[in-house]
């Protein structure tokens, strides 16, 4: 289980964690805490902030490699952050809506491939994804699509069609009033099985 970051901020429905510059979890991926209950999160954003209050970073106009080489001190003055949304808590193999939030300084870990597939096969997982308030997270559908596409592509070829059909049935329940989004998701997910 690979370390992803440490929770530093909990506010307005978002949880922000500090990670490493070269090892931030990708957008639309899943991270979790350890323990029982285990909290499950969707990664929704990356950003950088200064470790020094009031400091405004200056633009150097360099690539990351050039910046690391010419001005390595810049990386000691910044925090590499990622935002997550709490999806649920896993308690004794069942996935539930969260009743509480994890405390500040909780450690987050990337969800491994085998566990990732088991989580996405649970019937209520897509329900948890669509419980995210779209007003709070306008990019919700885009991030859900990235997650589902990664899931479909992680499956053996023989399982992809059956899982795609199950996912599309669930999506049609949540997006029945938004034909454009449903059609876009269907097209992208169907293309990902090839």
Backbone as ProteinMPNN parsed JSONL, in Angstrom:
{"seq_chain_A": "XXXXXXXXXXXXXXXXXXXXXXXXXXXXXXXXXXXXXXXXXXXXXXXXXXXXXXXXXXXXXXXXXXXXXXXXXXXXXXXXXXXXXXXXXXXXXXXXXXXXXXXXXXXXXXXXXXXXXXXXXXXXXXXXXXXXXXXXXXXXXXXXXXXXXXXXXXXXXXXXXXXXXXXXXXXXXXXXXXXXXXXXXXXXXXXXXX", "coords_chain_A": {"N_chain_A": [[0.852, -1.171, 0.0], [0.766, 2.046, -1.03], [1.939, 5.099, 0.268], [0.108, 8.126, 0.185], [-0.485, 10.697, 1.222], [-0.969, 13.17, 3.878], [-3.681, 14.164, 5.835], [-4.425, 17.534, 6.187], [-6.217, 19.667, 6.2], [-9.636, 20.232, 6.814], [-12.534, 21.254, 5.472], [-15.567, 22.819, 4.399], [-16.751, 20.59, 3.044], [-14.613, 19.536, 1.656], [-11.522, 17.792, 1.853], [-8.195, 18.353, 2.437], [-4.982, 17.208, 1.642], [-1.492, 16.819, 2.246], [0.974, 15.927, -0.044], [3.648, 14.302, -1.835], [5.783, 15.93, -4.19], [6.37, 14.508, -6.593], [4.674, 12.365, -6.411], [1.889, 12.615, -6.229], [-1.475, 11.463, -5.964], [-3.397, 10.508, -8.827], [-5.921, 12.519, -10.487], [-9.315, 11.666, -9.986], [-8.779, 9.215, -8.895], [-8.756, 6.705, -6.262], [-8.255, 7.034, -2.77], [-7.438, 6.021, 0.597], [-7.911, 5.621, 4.175], [-6.212, 3.74, 6.713], [-7.296, 0.995, 8.749], [-10.183, 0.128, 10.795], [-13.143, 1.57, 11.123], [-12.422, 2.065, 7.625], [-11.794, 4.876, 5.759], [-12.901, 6.072, 2.61], [-11.902, 7.886, -0.253], [-12.329, 10.186, -3.017], [-10.081, 11.53, -5.294], [-9.942, 14.878, -6.18], [-8.663, 17.276, -6.912], [-5.544, 19.042, -7.472], [-3.108, 21.153, -5.998], [-0.822, 23.849, -5.178], [0.642, 25.303, -2.34], [2.079, 27.884, -0.3], [4.479, 27.295, 2.275], [5.091, 29.283, 3.955], [3.311, 31.684, 5.608], [1.494, 34.208, 3.885], [3.343, 34.484, 1.874], [3.907, 35.013, -1.538], [4.2, 33.14, -4.369], [6.677, 33.479, -6.97], [6.861, 33.659, -10.53], [9.026, 31.733, -12.46], [9.28, 30.969, -15.046], [10.234, 28.534, -15.994], [10.73, 25.041, -16.828], [9.693, 22.166, -14.852], [11.891, 20.476, -14.407], [14.063, 22.171, -14.988], [13.638, 24.107, -13.036], [13.995, 22.601, -10.668], [16.691, 22.083, -10.923], [17.992, 24.641, -11.108], [16.848, 26.238, -9.083], [16.448, 24.82, -6.446], [15.585, 25.394, -3.871], [13.013, 26.391, -3.981], [11.241, 24.284, -3.838], [11.321, 23.557, -1.202], [9.886, 25.479, 0.003], [7.268, 25.144, -0.585], [4.073, 23.502, -0.37], [2.794, 20.55, -1.565], [-0.285, 19.808, -2.486], [-3.329, 17.859, -2.376], [-6.794, 17.606, -3.064], [-9.543, 15.906, -1.675], [-12.681, 14.149, -1.737], [-14.855, 12.852, 0.616], [-16.122, 9.666, 0.283], [-17.177, 7.344, 1.473], [-17.334, 4.92, 4.146], [-15.644, 1.955, 4.9], [-16.637, -0.821, 6.498], [-16.093, -3.792, 7.967], [-16.111, -5.183, 5.427], [-18.364, -4.044, 4.173], [-19.631, -1.215, 2.389], [-20.377, 1.947, 3.393], [-22.382, 4.975, 3.753], [-20.642, 7.814, 4.948], [-20.528, 8.46, 8.443], [-19.059, 10.098, 9.977], [-16.11, 12.181, 9.853], [-12.671, 11.666, 8.966], [-9.998, 12.34, 11.287], [-7.829, 15.297, 11.383], [-4.478, 14.945, 10.295], [-4.676, 12.3, 9.655], [-3.463, 9.521, 7.838], [-3.219, 8.966, 4.36], [-3.619, 6.501, 1.83], [-2.898, 5.058, -1.348], [-5.351, 3.234, -3.126], [-4.995, -0.132, -3.793], [-4.743, -2.172, -6.806], [-6.238, -4.669, -6.788], [-7.996, -4.327, -4.604], [-9.241, -2.001, -5.492], [-10.749, -2.924, -7.707], [-12.501, -4.64, -6.336], [-13.912, -2.809, -4.724], [-15.218, -1.212, -6.644], [-16.936, -3.059, -7.721], [-18.927, -3.308, -5.904], [-22.382, -2.925, -5.252], [-23.435, -0.483, -4.287], [-21.504, 1.451, -4.775], [-21.433, 3.233, -6.993], [-23.649, 4.71, -6.341], [-22.653, 6.095, -4.113], [-20.752, 7.7, -5.385], [-22.388, 9.422, -6.894], [-23.604, 10.721, -4.863], [-22.111, 12.867, -4.256], [-22.237, 16.306, -4.098], [-23.047, 18.175, -6.87], [-23.023, 20.908, -7.076], [-21.141, 21.649, -5.243], [-18.935, 20.38, -6.304], [-18.318, 20.96, -9.348], [-17.035, 19.528, -11.413], [-17.711, 16.908, -11.068], [-18.917, 14.779, -12.678], [-16.979, 14.428, -14.68], [-14.776, 13.536, -13.186], [-15.817, 11.187, -12.101], [-16.143, 9.77, -14.452], [-13.444, 9.438, -15.241], [-12.566, 7.743, -13.19], [-14.254, 5.473, -13.555], [-13.529, 4.714, -16.141], [-10.826, 4.018, -15.763], [-11.267, 1.827, -14.129], [-12.703, 0.007, -15.82], [-10.711, -0.458, -17.731], [-8.859, -1.742, -16.155], [-9.779, -4.269, -15.808], [-9.831, -7.797, -16.716], [-10.046, -8.728, -20.184], [-12.265, -10.4, -20.777], [-14.142, -9.829, -18.799], [-14.926, -7.218, -19.134], [-17.139, -6.362, -20.822], [-19.449, -7.283, -19.474], [-19.245, -5.96, -16.98], [-19.262, -3.322, -17.875], [-21.857, -3.122, -18.872], [-23.329, -3.415, -16.498], [-22.485, -1.109, -15.113], [-23.375, 0.925, -16.841], [-26.141, 0.61, -16.647], [-26.533, 1.467, -13.986], [-25.592, 4.112, -14.194], [-27.49, 5.184, -15.927], [-29.671, 5.438, -14.279], [-28.965, 7.551, -12.568], [-28.385, 9.629, -14.304], [-30.597, 10.073, -15.874], [-32.051, 12.382, -16.387], [-30.267, 13.956, -17.699], [-29.417, 13.714, -20.599], [-27.329, 14.321, -22.386], [-24.905, 14.183, -20.842], [-25.071, 11.501, -20.027], [-24.966, 10.135, -22.505], [-22.415, 10.949, -23.41], [-20.763, 9.79, -21.42], [-21.399, 7.086, -21.818], [-20.422, 6.664, -24.443], [-17.631, 7.154, -24.127], [-16.917, 5.235, -22.179], [-17.647, 2.87, -23.505], [-15.817, 2.931, -25.582], [-13.524, 2.484, -24.155], [-13.352, -0.227, -23.639], [-12.215, -1.512, -25.698]], "CA_chain_A": [[0.0, 0.0, 0.0], [1.65, 3.192, -1.194], [1.553, 6.317, 0.984], [-0.293, 9.202, -0.722], [-0.398, 11.992, 1.869], [-1.481, 13.35, 5.236], [-4.777, 15.134, 5.905], [-4.065, 18.745, 6.918], [-7.314, 20.63, 6.237], [-10.985, 19.724, 6.607], [-13.437, 22.407, 5.43], [-16.563, 22.978, 3.341], [-16.954, 19.374, 2.284], [-13.377, 19.048, 1.065], [-10.425, 17.445, 2.734], [-6.94, 18.587, 1.727], [-3.865, 16.435, 2.179], [-0.188, 17.134, 1.689], [1.643, 14.783, -0.65], [4.99, 14.531, -2.37], [5.723, 16.574, -5.493], [6.403, 13.548, -7.691], [3.871, 11.181, -6.097], [0.495, 12.934, -5.927], [-2.388, 10.532, -6.629], [-4.012, 11.123, -10.004], [-7.308, 12.963, -10.364], [-10.262, 10.597, -10.257], [-8.363, 7.946, -8.296], [-9.24, 6.477, -4.903], [-7.322, 6.895, -1.661], [-8.153, 5.567, 1.795], [-7.178, 5.522, 5.432], [-6.107, 2.358, 7.2], [-8.031, 0.734, 9.986], [-11.568, -0.308, 10.727], [-13.5, 1.736, 9.718], [-11.489, 2.617, 6.652], [-12.475, 5.914, 4.988], [-12.592, 6.032, 1.188], [-11.967, 9.227, -0.825], [-12.087, 10.419, -4.435], [-9.156, 12.656, -5.499], [-10.645, 15.811, -7.067], [-7.881, 18.443, -7.32], [-4.154, 19.226, -7.035], [-2.698, 22.553, -5.939], [0.409, 24.129, -4.443], [0.539, 26.47, -1.464], [3.331, 28.223, 0.358], [4.619, 26.917, 3.683], [5.285, 30.53, 4.696], [2.087, 32.486, 5.494], [1.608, 35.508, 3.23], [4.316, 34.45, 0.777], [3.327, 34.842, -2.858], [5.252, 32.576, -5.226], [6.997, 34.208, -8.195], [7.014, 32.822, -11.714], [10.387, 31.673, -12.979], [9.212, 30.68, -16.469], [11.071, 27.368, -16.268], [10.082, 23.742, -16.681], [9.924, 21.586, -13.521], [13.258, 19.962, -14.332], [14.969, 23.326, -14.908], [13.427, 24.73, -11.731], [14.657, 21.748, -9.675], [18.137, 22.193, -11.097], [18.485, 26.002, -10.875], [16.305, 26.832, -7.851], [15.861, 23.733, -5.649], [15.002, 25.915, -2.632], [11.587, 26.649, -4.204], [10.466, 23.114, -3.444], [11.268, 23.507, 0.253], [8.986, 26.539, 0.446], [5.924, 24.847, -1.058], [3.368, 22.275, -0.009], [2.109, 19.946, -2.701], [-1.544, 19.388, -1.875], [-4.408, 17.322, -3.206], [-8.095, 17.647, -2.398], [-10.351, 14.699, -1.804], [-14.054, 14.175, -1.232], [-15.153, 11.622, 1.344], [-17.181, 8.891, -0.361], [-17.816, 6.419, 2.387], [-16.455, 4.184, 5.047], [-15.717, 0.513, 4.734], [-16.669, -1.438, 7.819], [-16.308, -5.243, 7.859], [-16.392, -5.546, 4.034], [-19.475, -3.315, 3.564], [-19.332, 0.172, 2.082], [-21.487, 2.721, 3.932], [-22.249, 6.429, 3.749], [-19.859, 8.173, 6.144], [-21.222, 9.103, 9.557], [-18.13, 11.065, 10.547], [-14.969, 12.417, 8.98], [-11.426, 11.289, 9.64], [-9.344, 13.493, 11.928], [-6.645, 15.9, 10.787], [-3.255, 14.144, 10.411], [-4.862, 10.919, 9.198], [-2.62, 9.198, 6.69], [-3.957, 8.444, 3.216], [-2.884, 5.54, 1.021], [-3.536, 4.738, -2.622], [-6.053, 1.955, -3.147], [-4.302, -1.067, -4.684], [-5.557, -2.636, -7.929], [-7.19, -5.73, -6.425], [-9.026, -3.718, -3.766], [-9.937, -1.058, -6.366], [-11.76, -3.673, -8.458], [-13.52, -5.121, -5.392], [-14.727, -1.671, -4.311], [-16.085, -0.784, -7.739], [-17.948, -4.088, -7.998], [-20.003, -3.218, -4.904], [-23.582, -2.343, -5.854], [-23.732, 0.893, -3.875], [-20.386, 2.36, -4.971], [-21.826, 4.308, -7.913], [-24.554, 5.566, -5.551], [-21.801, 6.976, -3.308], [-20.154, 8.694, -6.29], [-23.381, 10.42, -7.269], [-24.047, 11.47, -3.679], [-21.297, 14.086, -4.208], [-23.022, 17.453, -4.549], [-22.478, 18.749, -8.092], [-22.812, 22.346, -6.84], [-19.878, 21.706, -4.517], [-17.889, 19.876, -7.195], [-18.86, 21.014, -10.713], [-16.355, 18.539, -12.272], [-18.038, 15.582, -10.534], [-19.113, 13.764, -13.72], [-15.689, 14.212, -15.338], [-13.944, 12.722, -12.294], [-16.437, 9.857, -12.046], [-15.828, 9.131, -15.722], [-12.035, 8.994, -15.183], [-12.507, 6.602, -12.284], [-14.896, 4.319, -14.181], [-12.709, 4.324, -17.295], [-9.674, 3.288, -15.207], [-11.772, 0.553, -13.633], [-12.985, -0.864, -16.963], [-9.445, -0.836, -18.35], [-8.096, -2.605, -15.244], [-10.383, -5.604, -15.803], [-9.476, -8.698, -17.821], [-10.884, -8.477, -21.364], [-13.514, -11.166, -20.75], [-15.074, -9.259, -17.818], [-15.204, -5.813, -19.415], [-18.483, -6.119, -21.353], [-20.447, -7.512, -18.42], [-19.135, -4.865, -16.007], [-19.702, -2.094, -18.547], [-23.319, -3.152, -18.911], [-23.81, -3.156, -15.121], [-22.216, 0.299, -14.804], [-24.246, 1.78, -17.654], [-27.49, 0.553, -16.051], [-26.529, 2.344, -12.801], [-25.45, 5.495, -14.648], [-28.746, 5.642, -16.524], [-30.575, 5.832, -13.186], [-28.568, 8.836, -12.017], [-28.288, 10.668, -15.336], [-31.742, 9.977, -16.781], [-32.496, 13.724, -16.738], [-29.171, 14.651, -18.377], [-29.1, 12.806, -21.701], [-26.03, 14.666, -22.969], [-23.851, 13.599, -19.988], [-25.188, 10.046, -20.088], [-24.481, 9.701, -23.821], [-20.968, 11.153, -23.436], [-20.151, 8.756, -20.575], [-21.573, 5.798, -22.485], [-19.502, 6.589, -25.583], [-16.237, 7.057, -23.654], [-16.719, 3.951, -21.504], [-17.686, 1.805, -24.501], [-14.55, 2.983, -26.324], [-12.427, 2.034, -23.29], [-13.279, -1.692, -23.538], [-11.497, -2.046, -26.874]], "C_chain_A": [[0.898, 1.233, 0.0], [1.091, 4.439, -0.511], [1.231, 7.421, -0.017], [-0.16, 10.573, -0.076], [-0.99, 11.985, 3.262], [-2.538, 14.444, 5.232], [-4.342, 16.323, 6.756], [-5.238, 19.698, 7.113], [-8.635, 19.908, 5.992], [-11.912, 20.934, 6.641], [-14.38, 22.317, 4.233], [-16.716, 21.739, 2.459], [-15.711, 18.798, 1.636], [-12.377, 18.722, 2.156], [-9.157, 17.616, 1.908], [-5.821, 17.841, 2.431], [-2.579, 16.873, 1.492], [0.451, 15.858, 1.18], [3.042, 15.156, -1.081], [4.871, 15.042, -3.793], [5.645, 15.579, -6.647], [5.468, 12.355, -7.475], [2.436, 11.519, -5.71], [-0.409, 11.924, -6.629], [-3.097, 11.235, -7.783], [-5.46, 11.519, -9.734], [-8.238, 11.815, -10.742], [-9.835, 9.25, -9.708], [-8.914, 7.86, -6.867], [-8.072, 6.398, -3.929], [-8.125, 6.534, -0.421], [-7.274, 5.714, 3.024], [-7.061, 4.038, 5.773], [-6.99, 2.212, 8.421], [-9.442, 0.26, 9.719], [-12.398, 0.603, 11.62], [-12.378, 2.36, 8.9], [-12.266, 3.642, 5.825], [-11.982, 5.889, 3.547], [-12.849, 7.406, 0.569], [-11.753, 9.194, -2.325], [-11.188, 11.642, -4.557], [-9.761, 13.584, -6.545], [-9.81, 17.002, -7.53], [-6.45, 18.342, -6.794], [-3.905, 20.721, -6.948], [-1.434, 22.679, -5.101], [0.151, 25.344, -3.573], [1.874, 26.68, -0.766], [3.322, 27.734, 1.805], [4.749, 28.15, 4.568], [4.035, 31.392, 4.527], [2.356, 33.842, 4.838], [2.587, 35.529, 2.072], [3.578, 34.192, -0.53], [4.42, 34.3, -3.778], [5.439, 33.408, -6.499], [7.166, 33.223, -9.334], [8.451, 32.895, -12.216], [10.4, 31.411, -14.485], [10.041, 29.493, -16.894], [10.237, 26.092, -16.19], [10.401, 23.216, -15.273], [11.366, 21.099, -13.37], [14.26, 21.103, -14.186], [14.862, 24.004, -13.544], [14.111, 23.93, -10.625], [16.166, 21.913, -9.723], [18.664, 23.567, -10.679], [18.048, 26.602, -9.542], [15.668, 25.753, -6.961], [15.199, 24.219, -4.359], [13.499, 26.167, -2.761], [10.745, 25.495, -3.679], [10.398, 22.94, -1.925], [10.298, 24.525, 0.816], [7.528, 26.264, 0.083], [5.392, 23.543, -0.483], [2.641, 21.793, -1.256], [0.868, 19.255, -2.152], [-2.46, 18.706, -2.896], [-5.683, 17.334, -2.378], [-8.832, 16.347, -2.668], [-11.753, 14.967, -1.28], [-14.298, 12.822, -0.577], [-16.332, 10.917, 0.686], [-17.925, 8.006, 0.624], [-16.819, 5.806, 3.333], [-16.719, 2.698, 4.878], [-15.606, -0.105, 6.122], [-17.014, -2.91, 7.642], [-16.816, -5.619, 6.473], [-17.615, -4.847, 3.424], [-19.096, -1.846, 3.42], [-20.544, 1.019, 2.441], [-21.282, 4.215, 3.701], [-21.527, 6.837, 5.023], [-20.71, 8.868, 7.199], [-20.356, 10.178, 10.204], [-17.005, 11.279, 9.547], [-13.697, 12.007, 9.715], [-10.756, 12.517, 10.236], [-8.178, 14.034, 11.104], [-5.441, 15.041, 11.168], [-3.475, 12.658, 10.155], [-3.994, 10.702, 7.973], [-3.474, 8.549, 5.601], [-3.043, 7.562, 2.374], [-3.638, 5.299, -0.275], [-4.179, 3.363, -2.526], [-5.372, 1.066, -4.196], [-5.272, -1.66, -5.701], [-6.622, -3.665, -7.538], [-8.338, -5.154, -5.592], [-9.872, -2.727, -4.565], [-11.058, -1.765, -7.126], [-12.869, -4.19, -7.534], [-14.464, -3.996, -4.959], [-15.706, -1.29, -5.414], [-17.133, -1.825, -8.116], [-19.1, -4.041, -6.992], [-21.172, -2.442, -5.5], [-23.789, -0.874, -5.505], [-22.599, 1.877, -4.146], [-20.753, 3.518, -5.897], [-22.815, 5.244, -7.224], [-23.744, 6.561, -4.723], [-21.161, 8.058, -4.176], [-21.149, 9.8, -6.626], [-24.008, 11.114, -6.065], [-23.207, 12.732, -3.49], [-22.119, 15.217, -4.811], [-22.345, 18.113, -5.747], [-22.284, 20.264, -7.967], [-21.491, 22.57, -6.104], [-18.706, 21.315, -5.411], [-18.424, 19.836, -8.632], [-18.254, 19.979, -11.668], [-16.678, 17.1, -11.85], [-18.126, 14.525, -11.633], [-17.816, 13.431, -14.447], [-14.798, 13.3, -14.495], [-14.495, 11.307, -12.147], [-16.105, 9.087, -13.315], [-14.383, 8.629, -15.744], [-11.907, 7.735, -14.332], [-13.085, 5.353, -12.942], [-14.101, 3.808, -15.379], [-11.482, 3.53, -16.822], [-10.09, 1.902, -14.716], [-11.992, -0.429, -14.783], [-11.682, -1.359, -17.583], [-8.596, -1.741, -17.458], [-8.606, -4.048, -15.239], [-9.816, -6.479, -16.915], [-10.481, -8.51, -18.975], [-12.24, -9.183, -21.305], [-14.557, -10.583, -19.797], [-15.571, -7.867, -18.193], [-16.633, -5.557, -19.894], [-19.559, -6.243, -20.283], [-20.434, -6.371, -17.389], [-19.59, -3.54, -16.61], [-21.223, -2.023, -18.579], [-23.909, -2.84, -17.529], [-23.638, -1.676, -14.774], [-23.151, 1.218, -15.573], [-25.687, 1.755, -17.146], [-27.58, 1.481, -14.845], [-26.441, 3.812, -13.211], [-26.76, 6.028, -15.21], [-29.774, 6.026, -15.459], [-30.256, 7.237, -12.683], [-28.596, 9.957, -13.044], [-29.475, 10.652, -16.291], [-32.281, 11.342, -17.195], [-31.45, 14.526, -17.498], [-28.653, 13.749, -19.5], [-27.717, 13.075, -22.27], [-24.888, 14.032, -22.159], [-23.869, 12.083, -20.049], [-24.616, 9.518, -21.404], [-22.96, 9.827, -23.913], [-20.257, 10.06, -22.621], [-20.244, 7.389, -21.236], [-20.565, 5.637, -23.617], [-18.059, 6.39, -25.129], [-15.988, 5.699, -22.99], [-16.757, 2.791, -22.499], [-16.395, 1.769, -25.316], [-13.406, 2.421, -25.483], [-12.332, 0.5, -23.184], [-12.496, -2.3, -24.691], [-10.016, -2.029, -26.665]], "O_chain_A": [[1.691, 1.435, 0.919], [-0.076, 4.789, -0.688], [1.986, 7.637, -0.965], [0.237, 11.527, -0.746], [-1.449, 10.959, 3.764], [-2.316, 15.526, 4.689], [-3.94, 16.153, 7.907], [-5.26, 20.458, 8.08], [-8.747, 19.082, 5.087], [-12.074, 21.57, 7.682], [-14.014, 21.794, 3.181], [-16.802, 21.86, 1.237], [-15.747, 17.682, 1.117], [-12.395, 19.307, 3.239], [-9.057, 17.083, 0.803], [-5.726, 17.846, 3.658], [-2.575, 17.246, 0.319], [0.472, 14.839, 1.869], [3.551, 16.217, -0.721], [3.966, 14.642, -4.526], [4.9, 15.813, -7.599], [5.472, 11.424, -8.28], [1.823, 10.783, -4.937], [-0.144, 11.559, -7.775], [-3.365, 12.434, -7.71], [-6.132, 10.943, -8.879], [-7.98, 11.084, -11.698], [-10.459, 8.235, -10.017], [-9.467, 8.827, -6.343], [-7.042, 5.786, -4.214], [-9.341, 6.717, -0.385], [-6.062, 5.906, 2.927], [-7.737, 3.196, 5.182], [-7.378, 3.199, 9.046], [-9.839, 0.024, 8.578], [-12.356, 0.411, 12.835], [-11.517, 3.075, 9.414], [-13.298, 3.304, 5.246], [-10.791, 5.707, 3.293], [-13.882, 8.023, 0.828], [-11.088, 8.301, -2.85], [-11.495, 12.688, -3.985], [-10.062, 13.157, -7.659], [-10.216, 17.687, -8.469], [-6.18, 17.655, -5.809], [-4.444, 21.482, -7.753], [-1.031, 21.744, -4.408], [-0.483, 26.305, -4.01], [2.688, 25.763, -0.659], [2.288, 27.757, 2.473], [4.544, 28.078, 5.78], [3.724, 31.796, 3.406], [3.313, 34.534, 5.184], [2.648, 36.523, 1.349], [2.747, 33.289, -0.629], [5.459, 34.94, -3.945], [4.482, 33.968, -7.033], [7.569, 32.079, -9.12], [9.016, 33.977, -12.374], [11.427, 31.61, -15.134], [10.508, 29.439, -18.031], [9.176, 26.067, -15.567], [11.27, 23.754, -14.587], [11.984, 21.29, -12.323], [15.185, 21.031, -13.377], [15.866, 24.421, -12.967], [14.74, 24.511, -9.74], [16.838, 21.886, -8.692], [19.67, 23.655, -9.975], [18.785, 27.38, -8.937], [14.455, 25.779, -6.75], [14.341, 23.528, -3.81], [12.786, 26.157, -1.759], [9.66, 25.707, -3.138], [9.513, 22.25, -1.42], [9.925, 24.443, 1.986], [6.649, 27.061, 0.408], [6.142, 22.622, -0.157], [1.951, 22.568, -1.918], [0.958, 18.249, -1.448], [-2.372, 18.944, -4.101], [-5.666, 17.108, -1.168], [-8.745, 15.773, -3.754], [-11.978, 15.883, -0.489], [-13.984, 11.777, -1.148], [-17.41, 11.495, 0.546], [-19.154, 7.932, 0.606], [-15.631, 6.126, 3.323], [-17.859, 2.255, 4.734], [-14.608, 0.071, 6.821], [-18.119, -3.237, 7.208], [-17.836, -6.297, 6.349], [-17.881, -5.047, 2.239], [-18.338, -1.305, 4.225], [-21.619, 0.841, 1.867], [-20.16, 4.671, 3.48], [-21.779, 6.259, 6.08], [-21.509, 9.751, 6.887], [-20.863, 11.061, 10.896], [-16.962, 10.622, 8.506], [-13.658, 12.003, 10.946], [-10.936, 13.625, 9.73], [-7.618, 13.343, 10.254], [-5.406, 14.473, 12.259], [-2.584, 11.844, 10.4], [-3.816, 11.612, 7.162], [-4.328, 7.706, 5.875], [-1.853, 7.837, 2.226], [-4.868, 5.331, -0.303], [-3.625, 2.445, -1.923], [-5.199, 1.472, -5.345], [-6.484, -1.652, -5.484], [-7.783, -3.532, -7.925], [-9.505, -5.454, -5.841], [-11.078, -2.621, -4.345], [-12.183, -1.269, -7.184], [-14.042, -4.178, -7.906], [-15.671, -4.206, -4.841], [-16.888, -1.071, -5.151], [-18.122, -1.493, -8.77], [-20.136, -4.669, -7.21], [-20.978, -1.428, -6.17], [-24.265, -0.102, -6.337], [-22.719, 3.046, -3.778], [-20.417, 4.667, -5.609], [-22.819, 6.445, -7.495], [-24.102, 7.735, -4.639], [-21.042, 9.206, -3.748], [-20.792, 10.978, -6.641], [-24.849, 11.998, -6.227], [-23.543, 13.578, -2.661], [-22.638, 15.087, -5.919], [-21.201, 18.558, -5.651], [-21.463, 20.84, -8.682], [-20.811, 23.572, -6.326], [-17.611, 21.862, -5.281], [-18.923, 18.805, -9.082], [-18.904, 19.593, -12.639], [-15.975, 16.172, -12.249], [-17.479, 13.482, -11.535], [-17.581, 12.274, -14.793], [-14.144, 12.401, -15.023], [-13.733, 10.342, -12.076], [-15.819, 7.891, -13.263], [-14.12, 7.521, -16.212], [-11.224, 6.783, -14.71], [-12.47, 4.288, -12.893], [-14.015, 2.6, -15.6], [-11.14, 2.501, -17.405], [-9.351, 0.929, -14.871], [-11.523, -1.566, -14.729], [-11.557, -2.536, -17.921], [-7.708, -2.435, -17.953], [-7.937, -4.943, -14.722], [-9.371, -5.966, -17.942], [-11.64, -8.168, -18.738], [-13.25, -8.625, -21.734], [-15.75, -10.825, -19.98], [-16.548, -7.389, -17.617], [-17.278, -4.623, -19.417], [-20.465, -5.413, -20.197], [-21.489, -5.883, -16.982], [-20.228, -2.731, -15.935], [-21.803, -0.965, -18.335], [-24.876, -2.087, -17.417], [-24.54, -1.061, -14.206], [-23.666, 2.187, -15.015], [-26.381, 2.769, -17.208], [-28.566, 2.2, -14.683], [-27.132, 4.659, -12.646], [-27.104, 7.19, -14.996], [-30.652, 6.851, -15.715], [-31.162, 8.022, -12.405], [-28.809, 11.116, -12.688], [-29.373, 11.165, -17.406], [-32.908, 11.457, -18.248], [-31.715, 15.659, -17.9], [-27.607, 13.113, -19.378], [-27.001, 12.132, -22.606], [-23.998, 13.409, -22.738], [-22.817, 11.446, -20.114], [-23.856, 8.549, -21.401], [-22.289, 8.932, -24.428], [-19.273, 9.479, -23.077], [-19.283, 6.621, -21.218], [-19.927, 4.591, -23.738], [-17.343, 5.554, -25.681], [-14.949, 5.082, -23.222], [-15.994, 1.835, -22.363], [-15.933, 0.694, -25.698], [-12.42, 1.931, -26.034], [-11.331, -0.016, -22.688], [-12.155, -3.482, -24.657], [-9.263, -2.44, -27.548]]}, "name": "protein", "num_of_chains": 1, "seq": "XXXXXXXXXXXXXXXXXXXXXXXXXXXXXXXXXXXXXXXXXXXXXXXXXXXXXXXXXXXXXXXXXXXXXXXXXXXXXXXXXXXXXXXXXXXXXXXXXXXXXXXXXXXXXXXXXXXXXXXXXXXXXXXXXXXXXXXXXXXXXXXXXXXXXXXXXXXXXXXXXXXXXXXXXXXXXXXXXXXXXXXXXXXXXXXXXX"}
